[in-house]
Amino acid sequence: GTSSRNSEVIHAGIYYPPQLQPLKARLCVRGKELMYKYCADHNINHRKIGKLIVATNESQLQKDLPSIVKRAEANEITDLRLLSRDEVRSIEPDIVCTGALLSPSTGIVDSHILMVELLGDAEKNGATLALNCPVKNVEILEGSGSHDRLLVQAEDMDLSCDHVINCAGLFADKVASMIFASAGKDIVTRQY
């Protein structure tokens, strides 16, 4: 699935403009903190390796890198450091640049081990993982309490549940449309 083919990068949260994507910015920064803690607590291979954001000319050094720092600070990321050409060369001798930003809290994680650990935690808490069963329909059932239940129908299975985590990757918008259609609402289809 999509999760097993990601870049395995733990992003620092530098790039999301907080005025346009405030939730994404906040969740990325908080998620980074939680990811490092979860990995440490569960002995999942991970490392804060840092990241260099390189300026290849004077304009990028004077205009673009300060703009990135400003956005990062608006997202409450305060660990970026501006490096000179010589400082960059001492880290990575093959980079030709006028300077760079160092993001020390960017890291990597073994996503395969992470997925296994997350699945184990989910199953311990009553979750069911259904693989290779494309969703055909979703119905909202009348609940007998404070919320309604969902009936998720796939080729060989009907699953009645309180919550659905939509992990359909590039088909997530189709699954979401089924859920919202059952509730009499529309969603905006995304372009990829």
TORNU-306858 format. One record per residue (C-alpha): residue in one letter; x, y, z. Coordinates in steps of 0.05 Angstrom, whole numbers, plus 32768, in hexadecimal, padded with zeros to 4 digits. Example, Ala and Ser with C-alpha at 12.3 -4.5 7.8 and 13.67 -1.06 7.14 Angstrom:
BEGIN
a80F67FA6809C
s81117FEB808F
***
This chain:
BEGIN
g800080008000
t8011804A7FFF
s802E804B8046
s806280168035
r807B803E7FFA
n80848082801A
s80C680A7801E
e80D180948067
v80E080DD8078
i80CA80FC80BA
h80BC814280A2
a80CC817E80CD
g808E81A680B6
i80B481DD8092
y808D81E58052
y804381EB8064
p802D82348063
p8009823C80A6
q7FD8826F808A
l7FC282418051
q7FCB81FD8071
p7FCA820980BD
l7FB181C380CF
k7FE581A180A3
a801C81CC80BF
r800881C08107
l7FFD817580FE
c8040816B80D9
v8067818D8111
r804181688148
g804481278121
k808F812C811B
e809581318167
l806580F78172
m808780CD813C
y80CC80D3815D
k80AD80C181A1
y808680868185
c80C4806B8161
a80EF8072819F
d80BA805281CC
h80B18017819C
n80FA800D8187
i80EB801E813E
n8128802F8114
h8129807B8109
r815C80B28107
k815E80FE8107
i818C810580CC
g817C814D80BC
k8171816C8078
l819481A18050
i816A81D38028
v819D81ED7FF7
a81A482317FD5
t81C8822C7F93
n81CC82777F86
e81CE82B87FAC
s818482C87F9F
q816E82867FBF
l819D82947FFA
q818382DA8005
k813A82D17FF3
d812382887FF3
l8145826D8031
p812E82A6805E
s80E7829B8044
i80EC82528058
v81068265809D
k80CC829680A6
r809982608093
a80BA822D80C1
e80B9825E80FB
a806F826B80EF
n8066821F80F6
e808D82238138
i80CA8201811C
t81058224813B
d813F81F5812D
l8151820A80E5
r8198822480DE
l81B6824C80A4
l81F8822E808D
s822F824D8064
r824B822C8026
d828682138050
e825981F78087
v823181D18052
r827181B68033
s8287819C8077
i82468174807B
e8242815F8033
p8280816D8008
d825E815E7FC5
i822981957FCC
v823781D47FA4
c820F820E7FC1
t821082557FDC
g81F3823E801F
a81BC8213803D
l818A820A8075
l819481D080A3
s815581AF80BE
p8170818380F6
s812D8166810A
t811E814780C6
g812880FC80CB
i811B80B780AF
v80F5807B80C8
d80F0803180B5
s80A88036809A
h80A07FEA8094
i80AF7FDE80DE
l8085801C80F0
m80487FFF80CA
v804F7FBC80ED
e80537FDE8131
l8017800C8122
l7FEE7FD0810B
g7FFE7FAA814B
d7FE97FE68175
a7FA97FEE814C
e7F967FA48152
k7FA37FA6819E
n7F6F7FDD81A0
g7F3A7FB78178
a7F4A7FCE8131
t7F447FA180F5
l7F707FA880B7
a7F4F7F938076
l7F807F8B803D
n7F727F817FF3
c7F277F8B7FFA
p7F127FC77FD2
v7ED97FEE7FF1
k7E997FE97FC7
n7E6A80117FF3
v7E6480348036
e7E22803D805B
i7E1380658099
l7DE9803A80C8
e7DBB805780FC
g7DDF8056813E
s7DC480458182
g7DEC807881A8
s7E0F80BA819D
h7E2780A78157
d7E17807E811A
r7E3C80408104
l7E58803380BF
l7E507FF68093
v7E8C7FEF8064
q7E7E7FBE802C
a7EB77F9E8005
e7EB97F637FD5
d7EBB7F2C8009
m7EAB7F508049
d7E7A7F7E806C
l7E987FA380A7
s7E6E7FC980D9
c7E967FFC8100
d7E95803B8129
h7ED1805B8106
v7EF2805580C2
i7F3A806980B5
n7F3C8074806A
c7F81805B8053
a7F6E804F800B
g7FAA80757FF0
l7F9B80927FAC
f7F5480787FB2
a7F46809B7FF4
d7F1C80D07FD2
k7EEE80997FB5
v7EE580787FF9
a7ED880BD8019
s7EA480CB7FE3
m7E80808B7FF4
i7E7E809F803E
f7E6780E68030
a7E3480CF7FFC
s7E1580A28030
a7E0F80DF805C
g7DF181088023
k7E2F8134801B
d7E6181417FE4
i7EAD81477FE7
v7EDC816A7FB8
t7F0481387F8F
r7F4F81457F92
q7F7D81447F56
y7FBE811E7F58
***
